[in-house]
Each structure stands twice: as structure tokens, then as C-alpha cells.
Amino acid sequence: MSKKSRRNTAPSSTSATNIQPLHGGSGWHPIEEDLEAHRDKKYLKTVKPRSKRQEELMSAIKSYNLTMAIGPAGTGKTYLAISAAVEALEKGEVERIILSRPAMEAGESLGYLPGDMQEKMAPYLRPLYDALGDRMGGKRVRQLLDDGTIEIAPVGFMRGRTLNNAFVVIDEAQNCTYGQLKMLLSRLGWHSRMVVTGDPEQSDLLDGMSGLADVAKRFEPLKNIAVIYLKQDDIVRHPLVAEMLGVL
């Protein structure tokens, strides 16, 4: 009697059934179902600093209404800002979280993106969604996005607004001009906090157009604004990231 084949019949990772469209008519959402299932099982309830300057940043975000987090990629700027926003929302200190990031492509054109504003911005805000999922679980993030408690606000749509009772995160601010940053910073309203994150060394704008370094330098003497500079030894990604950034 011949033995039955034990060949693995699982579908290939390149199977068409595993390819997720950017947008479709079946209710696509920035927080995909598989991400929800993954995040809800092990989302993080507490966040601890992994360096002295990260500790300073976390303390500054709690103590100041406006914090500038400046540093290279991988230093936890965005993640710590999102974590603080979630904590403030959970404690009832703010009524909503507002996420804003320039829709700037890193050297390549994505072309026309279909869908509503939230769907168009989703590729640019993926790092923020990931951090939110880590802290709250994907299912809850999706609910808060749907009811407006978490709001996606493109830079170009912020003019004229006053953001009261909100925790505002301006991510990738190195891709904002001086004028854009001045407009964004002046949106801060009553009972609100704002964290601006970015790395002046990784701007996708033409040379001299980014306003982040200039704004941070102007804010350094102001006692009611925190400007925290993170360094290469604060990088918490793969050790090679810090090594590479040291020579690139």
C-alpha cells in the first residue's frame, strides 16, 4: 500500500488570492481585517522609553502644549507621539486625535489614488495607523476613525481651523515649508496638545524649502515650548539603521 503524499498544499504567498487591492468596492479600510486580527491579540498597553532622550521626549509631551521632536529615522518620534495621544484620549484629557502629514511622495509618483480623502491619505499615514494599532488594537482604531474621534487632516485642509480639545500629531514635518508649519502651529486651540515630528536631514522638498529646522531653532529659547533633539544612539530599529545613517 503506497504512502500518501505529504506535500504541502497551502496556497503560494504569490497567489492572486493574497493580493490586497489599494481600493475596492468591498469596503476597503486603512486598517485591514488581517491587521485588526493581529493587533487586537497583542496590542501594547504601556510604552517605556528606551533611551534618556526618549524619556525626555515623553516627559515633554506630557508637560508642554507644544513639543517639537526632531531626530533621525527610527528614534521613536512618531510612535511616542501617537502613544501619548492615545493615553490622553483614554484618560479623557482630549476629545479627539487629529493626525496630519504632508502628502509628499519619497522620490516616486503614486499617481492618482481613488477613494475619499481618508483613503487617499491612507498610504501616507500608514506608519501612524500602525502605531495606533499597536496601542489600541485595529478594531477600535477603525471604530474611532469611523465616528470621527480620530481624524485624518491633510495639511492643505488645516487652514482656518481652530483645534480645541484635541491631541494633534504633525508627522514628517520636514516636508512642510516654513509657511505651512506656521499655519499648522497656529491651529492649536484651547485644551489641546500638539506634537510635531520630523528629520530635517530627510526632506523630500527641494533644498532650502523645508521649514522644520528653522522653526525648531526659533522655538528653542521659548520656555513654554519643548524642542527635543534625538540622536543616532536613540534609534530603536535594527542596529544597522544607526550604522548606515552614520555614513549616509
N, C-alpha and C positions, 0 to 999 in steps of 0.2 A: 504493500500500500504506500503510495508516494506521499511525501510530506507536503503539506500545504505551504504555499509561498507566504513568506512573512514580509514581503516587500511593502514599504511604507506607501500608502495610497493617499496620504494627506495632500491637499492641493498645493501646487507650487506657489512660492511667495510672489512670483511674477504673474500669477493667474489674473485674468481680467476681473474676476470677482473680487479681488482685493484692492483694486484701484478705486480710490475715492475721488469723485469729481469735485472741482472747486465750488461749483454751484449747480444745483439741480432743482427739479420741481418737487422733490420728495421731502421738503422741509429741512434743507441743509442748515447747519448752525455752526458758528465758530467753535463751540465746544462739542466735538463729535461724540457719538454714542460710545465708541470704544475708549475714548479719553475719559468719559464720565465713569465708566465701569472701573477703569484703572485708578483714577484719582480718588473715588469715593471709598475705596478699600483701604487706602493708606495716606490720606491727606494729613498734613502736618498741623499739629495744634499749637506747638511752640517753636519759636525760632531763636537761636542763640548766636551771638557774634562769634566769628572765628578769627578775629584779629582785633587789636586795640583800636584801630581806626574804624572798623565796623561797629565796635561798641560805641565809639564817639558819635557815629552817624545815627545809630538807633536812639541814643540819648538826645541828640539834637532834634530829631524828628518829633520826639515827644515834648520837647521844651520850647520849640520855636514854631511860629505860624508859617514861616517860610524857610526852607532848607535847600541849599544847593549841594548836590552830591556829584563831585567831579572826580573822574578816575578812569583807568583803562578798563577794557572789556574783562568780564569775569570777576570783578571785585564785589559783586552782590548789590550794586546800587539799586537796580530796578527791583530785585527780589525783596530787599529790605524795605523799600518804599511801599510796595504792594502789601507786605506783611503788616506794616504799620497802618495802612489804610483799612485792611480787614479788621485789625484789632480795634481801631477806632469805631468802625461800623458796628462790630459785635457789642461793644460797650455802650453804644448809644450816644457816643460823643459827636457823631456826624450822622446825617440822614442819608447820604449817598456818596458814592465813589465816582469820580469823573476821571477818565483816562484820556490823555491826548498825546498824540505822537505825529510828527511830520510824515506825510505820505511820500517819503523820499526813497527812491529805488537805489540800491547799492551797486551802481555801475551797469545795470541792465534794465531794459524796459519790460514790464509785465504786460503792457498793452492795456486794452480796455477790460475792466473787470465788471462782470454782470452783477445784478442784485441791488439791494437797497444800500444805504450808507454803511450800516453795520457790517454787511457782507463785503462791501468794497474795502473797508478798513481792516477786515479780519487778518489778511496776510501780514500787514504791517504790525498788528497788535498781538501776534502770536506769542511773543515772549511774555506779555502781560497776562494773557489768558492762561498760559502755563503756570505762572506764579499764583494766579488766583485759584486755579485748580488744585495746586499743592496745598493751599491754605484753607480752602473751603469745601473742596470736592466739586467735581464738574457739574453734577446735577443742580446743586444750589447756585453755582455761578450762572448757569443757564436761566434759572428762575429769576435771579436778580437782574440779569440783563433784560429779560422779557418784561419785567414790571418797572424797569427804569431806575432801580436802586443803584445799579452800576450802569453808567452812561459812557458811551463812546463819543468823544467830541473832537473831530478833526480840527487842527489848528486854524484852518481857514474859516471855521464856523464859530469861533470863540469871540469874535469882535462884538462889542456891545453888551455882553453878558456880565452879570454880577453873580459870582458863585458863592452863595451863602450856605451855611450848614453842610459843607462838603469837604471831602478829602480829595484833593486834586493831585494827580501824578502827571507831570510833563516828562515823557521819556524821549531819549535820543535827541536831547535839546541842542546838540552840536549841529544839527541840521536845521536849526532855526536862525534866521537873520537877527541882527540887533533889534530891528523894528518889530519883528514877530515876537521876540522874547519880551520886549517892553509891553506889548499889547497883552500877552498871556499873563505876565506877572501882575498887571494891573486889574485882572479879573477877580483877584482874591477878595472875598466878601467877609461878612461877619461870621464868627464861629466856624471858620474854615481853616484848613491847613493845606499847604502846597509843598510838594517836593519836586524839584527839577533835577533830572539826572542826565549825564552825558559825558562824553570823552572828546575834548577839543581836538585830539590827535586823529580822530576817525570821522571827520566830517565828510559828507558826500557832496557838499556845496563847493563851488569854486573857491580858490584860495582867497582869504580875506573876507569872505561873506558871512561866515559863522559868527554869531554874536556871543556865544556862550562864555568864552574865556574873558572877554571884555566885561560882560555883566558880572561875572563872578569876582573879578578883580575890583570892580566898583563897589561891590557889596561887602567886601572883606572888612572895611572899617566900621560898618553899621552894627551896632550892638544887638539889634533886635532881629537880625538875620544870621543864620548859621551857614557858613561855607566850609564844607568838609572835603578835603582832598584825600582820595585813596591812592595807594601806590601799587607797584608791581607785586610787593610781598603780601598784599591783601587779596590777590587773585585766588579764588577757591575752585577754579576749574582744574583740568588736568595740569600737572606741573609743567608740561611742555608749553602751555599757553604763556606763562610768565617768562619762560626761557626764550620763546620766539619773539614776544613783544619787546624783550630787552635788546634785540638786534635788528628788528624790522623798523 
